Amino acid sequence: MNDCLFCAIINGDIPSTKVYENEKVFAFRDINPQAPTHILVVPREHIESVDALNAQNGESALSCLLAIPEIAKAEGLTGGYRVISNIGEDGGQTVKHLHFHILGGKKLSESMN
């Protein structure tokens, strides 16, 4: 996608603080952290959201999910963490590229408000 912020970050056109990468996944620190540790995990393949997952691109999402525990461990999130994926405008999705937020580094509120 030519106008996708996360595709530009993955391609190195926009700087980021990378914390993890492999052939299918790229992870970097959120520039507006909502917790002491706030990392975005994105597939290298452009997929708009969870709603756009199918049999052809599902492996990209699975690769992200498999990377999350590795990233959390490397970040020292031994007491637990939260994983969130926002879908669509009402769900709070601001970048139309599938991504998973890892939030941790403190006791998180049970409230999602």
QUIZIZI-V81330 format. One record per residue. N is the residue number from 0. RES is the residue in one letter. PSI is psi in whole degrees, -180 to 180 (* if undefined). OMEGA is omega in degrees with one decimal (* if undefined). Layout:
n=N res=RES psi=PSI omega=OMEGA
n=N res=RES psi=PSI omega=OMEGA
This chain:
n=0 res=M psi=127 omega=-177.7
n=1 res=N psi=-31 omega=-175.3
n=2 res=D psi=16 omega=-177.5
n=3 res=C psi=121 omega=179.7
n=4 res=L psi=-47 omega=-176.8
n=5 res=F psi=-34 omega=174.7
n=6 res=C psi=-39 omega=178.0
n=7 res=A psi=-38 omega=176.9
n=8 res=I psi=-47 omega=178.9
n=9 res=I psi=-40 omega=-179.5
n=10 res=N psi=-8 omega=-179.8
n=11 res=G psi=8 omega=178.9
n=12 res=D psi=-26 omega=176.8
n=13 res=I psi=130 omega=-178.0
n=14 res=P psi=151 omega=176.1
n=15 res=S psi=167 omega=174.7
n=16 res=T psi=92 omega=-176.7
n=17 res=K psi=137 omega=175.3
n=18 res=V psi=-15 omega=-176.8
n=19 res=Y psi=146 omega=169.1
n=20 res=E psi=151 omega=168.1
n=21 res=N psi=-167 omega=-174.3
n=22 res=E psi=-18 omega=-177.5
n=23 res=K psi=-15 omega=-170.1
n=24 res=V psi=146 omega=173.2
n=25 res=F psi=133 omega=-180.0
n=26 res=A psi=140 omega=-176.7
n=27 res=F psi=161 omega=-179.5
n=28 res=R psi=139 omega=177.0
n=29 res=D psi=138 omega=-178.7
n=30 res=I psi=-11 omega=177.1
n=31 res=N psi=70 omega=-171.5
n=32 res=P psi=139 omega=178.0
n=33 res=Q psi=2 omega=178.0
n=34 res=A psi=165 omega=179.0
n=35 res=P psi=-38 omega=171.9
n=36 res=T psi=120 omega=177.7
n=37 res=H psi=105 omega=-175.6
n=38 res=I psi=140 omega=175.0
n=39 res=L psi=130 omega=179.2
n=40 res=V psi=119 omega=-174.5
n=41 res=V psi=146 omega=171.9
n=42 res=P psi=146 omega=175.1
n=43 res=R psi=-32 omega=177.0
n=44 res=E psi=133 omega=178.4
n=45 res=H psi=117 omega=174.1
n=46 res=I psi=132 omega=-172.0
n=47 res=E psi=-45 omega=-177.9
n=48 res=S psi=-178 omega=175.4
n=49 res=V psi=-35 omega=179.2
n=50 res=D psi=-22 omega=-178.4
n=51 res=A psi=4 omega=179.7
n=52 res=L psi=143 omega=178.1
n=53 res=N psi=-177 omega=-177.7
n=54 res=A psi=-28 omega=-177.8
n=55 res=Q psi=-31 omega=-176.1
n=56 res=N psi=1 omega=-176.7
n=57 res=G psi=-28 omega=179.2
n=58 res=E psi=-31 omega=178.1
n=59 res=S psi=-43 omega=178.0
n=60 res=A psi=-42 omega=178.0
n=61 res=L psi=-40 omega=178.5
n=62 res=S psi=-39 omega=176.3
n=63 res=C psi=-48 omega=-178.2
n=64 res=L psi=-37 omega=178.3
n=65 res=L psi=-28 omega=178.8
n=66 res=A psi=-26 omega=-174.3
n=67 res=I psi=-49 omega=179.1
n=68 res=P psi=-35 omega=176.5
n=69 res=E psi=-46 omega=-179.5
n=70 res=I psi=-46 omega=-179.5
n=71 res=A psi=-42 omega=178.9
n=72 res=K psi=-45 omega=179.8
n=73 res=A psi=-29 omega=179.7
n=74 res=E psi=-2 omega=178.5
n=75 res=G psi=26 omega=-178.1
n=76 res=L psi=61 omega=-174.3
n=77 res=T psi=-22 omega=-179.4
n=78 res=G psi=-2 omega=-179.7
n=79 res=G psi=170 omega=-178.2
n=80 res=Y psi=170 omega=179.8
n=81 res=R psi=143 omega=174.9
n=82 res=V psi=128 omega=-177.4
n=83 res=I psi=141 omega=169.0
n=84 res=S psi=117 omega=178.3
n=85 res=N psi=139 omega=-178.1
n=86 res=I psi=121 omega=176.0
n=87 res=G psi=170 omega=-176.6
n=88 res=E psi=-47 omega=-179.4
n=89 res=D psi=-24 omega=177.8
n=90 res=G psi=-3 omega=177.6
n=91 res=G psi=13 omega=179.3
n=92 res=Q psi=120 omega=-179.3
n=93 res=T psi=-21 omega=175.8
n=94 res=V psi=124 omega=-175.6
n=95 res=K psi=60 omega=174.1
n=96 res=H psi=124 omega=-179.4
n=97 res=L psi=130 omega=175.9
n=98 res=H psi=154 omega=179.6
n=99 res=F psi=129 omega=176.2
n=100 res=H psi=131 omega=167.9
n=101 res=I psi=120 omega=179.7
n=102 res=L psi=132 omega=178.8
n=103 res=G psi=-165 omega=179.6
n=104 res=G psi=-1 omega=174.9
n=105 res=K psi=168 omega=174.5
n=106 res=K psi=120 omega=-177.8
n=107 res=L psi=147 omega=177.5
n=108 res=S psi=148 omega=174.2
n=109 res=E psi=-21 omega=-179.5
n=110 res=S psi=142 omega=176.8
n=111 res=M psi=11 omega=-179.6
n=112 res=N psi=* omega=*
